[in-house]
Amino acid sequence: MERSKLNNFIIGIIAGLLLPFISLLCYWLWSFKFMNFVPQFFSFLLLGRVLSAVLSLCLIPNLGMFFLFINKEYYKTTRGILLSTLVYGFIIVILKTWVEYSWSD
């Protein structure tokens, strides 16, 4: 692909949102494929109060993608990746403070 096509803010957002989801899907396939993905797996993570921790670990590949694109000087794509990581961070804070906290006894 051309440099100008890869150096795009929207591509960075899409890649930054998809890669953690793909990481979560790989984690499910590796360890919990005997469960259904949506109802059982997410209930299991919520009841164990570890959904925010698992999502946090699934953000690690975004760091590698961030450094890859910043090394290639694709700064617009890097901004998109950073924005999507912040969106995930906001979701993790909400999960940690309200959702997982409310499931405690």
DAZI-V912089 format. One record per helix or strand. SS is the DSSP state (alpha for helix, beta for strand). FROM is the first residue (numbers start at 0). LEN is the number of residues. If there is no record, write none. Layout:
BEGIN
ss/from/len
SS/FROM/LEN
SS/FROM/LEN
END
This chain:
BEGIN
ss/from/len
alpha/2/4
alpha/8/23
alpha/36/11
alpha/50/8
alpha/59/12
alpha/74/28
END
